[in-house]
């Protein structure tokens, strides 16, 4: 297949539920997309596996516990048979955790686990996927962040109960900007999906998954070189750092 006719390839972490699952679902509505959906326990990912029937695009499910760095390093080998000669067009670092704590009640192990999942894993996965991204036609990385990682917005939220989480997302934002500086030829965005109804966002969240994800897909697929390094909302608005 020539590079102009081949499918657009995506790798998405944390695809078993929530934002990752809905992102896979919407991408599979388009026959042009080949989605590699990574999750911790594929045999238990009923909703994800169920997307295979009726999908217009192609779905491949792989096992990935993002805090297991050996398995993160093994991702390029695991996806090589799926990609064949194609590179990877989009890497979406979506898997994330939020464990409530406050600045003065941080359990060091919780902070480390949060950083490991939300910051270190995206850093390592981006690093090891660079060779396949280099072969891709889009060369885009989407880091799923949060407005809770914005220092400029912190007064709006107060001290709150997201200390470790906010720190991990602020660091992810800096990672994004550093990735852009090191590799001006790729397009890397750090993006807040909005406050979305998921297990993490809770049922009182005002944004429906389908609306958040439709916006996310629009933002990342239309992003150009001039957008690289930006911190954006799912509707494309800039978030103050
Ligand atoms: P959910 O809790 O609904 O889903 C989290 C996903 O991440 C699950 O698929 C979970 O897998 C996966 N995951 C967590 N830890 C790991 C791990 N160590 N290895 C592999 N997968 C893992 O959260 P959301 O869908 O709401 O969140 C997705 C992203 O969006 C996160 O990065 C979050 O910070 C961000 N976000 C969400 C907001 C919201 O309002 N919902 C707001 C701002 C940002 P498993 O099923 O195995 O646990």
Boltz pocket constraint, residues with backbone or C-beta under 6 A from the ligand:
constraints:
  - pocket:
      binder: B
      contacts: [[A, 13], [A, 14], [A, 15], [A, 16], [A, 17], [A, 18], [A, 19], [A, 20], [A, 38], [A, 39], [A, 40], [A, 41], [A, 64], [A, 65], [A, 66], [A, 67], [A, 93], [A, 94], [A, 95], [A, 96], [A, 97], [A, 117], [A, 144], [A, 145], [A, 146], [A, 147], [A, 191], [A, 192], [A, 193], [A, 194], [A, 195], [A, 196], [A, 197], [A, 198], [A, 199], [A, 200], [A, 201], [A, 202], [A, 205]]
      max_distance: 6.0
